[in-house]
């Protein structure tokens, strides 16, 4: 396959599930589809990795961008658009995006930067032999959510009631939520769960959190953080209780 070298390079850049030998295909222009919420830090780092290996946008690489801006219902249409462009590969960041792309094509390779439990989510048959057309780095660690909560409790021993924001549009978070609930019971914390699906949901979620009067809030990792509106960001800042975001980068990108 003429595009094989490009696909294998992308897979290796993402610390992929098993791939074999790398063959360069100099002289060919490759087409990459990027299907994400925004042109995020992760997207820029991925493109930088490709440049480091000789694939430069505008030279031997054409990139088709499709951004959902945090609206999950847009994934199927955007994925279908990339398939219609006949791109050589599709790069995604989250499990719901990968599932939408996988539904749109069973031929074009799909690269996911970090798949949360890909086997359980239906992205791979198993990690040794994933099968299908999805590859990427696997994060088999639902217990990290519970660890996050434990560290939050260690940092603030006075915590008793914790609000938890979670991405209801991502089925991969089911096991994470179960682990967080178990850890909460084991360390004597009461959880107040607030699901969000779209950027606009944050305003109502933070308002509900304020009414529940928690001692702090915990957020699961979700790209929606980068798409919260100024009003939602103001609502979050107005709350005086401690908050533990999914990452420092997520907090910074959300303002």
Secondary structure, 3 states (H helix, E strand, C coil): CCCHHHHHHHHHHCCCCCCCCCCCCCCCCEEEEEEECCCCHHHHHHHHHHHHCCCCECCCEEEEEEECCCCHHHHHHHHHHHHHCCCCEEEECCHHHHHHHHHHCCCCEEEEEEEECHHHHCCCCCCCCCCCCEEEEEECCCHHHHHHHHHHHHHCCCCCEEEEEEECCCCCHHHHHHHHHHHHHHCCCEEEEEEECCCCHHHHHHHHHHHHCCCEEEECCCHHHHHCCHHHHHHHHHCCCEEECCCHHHHHHCC
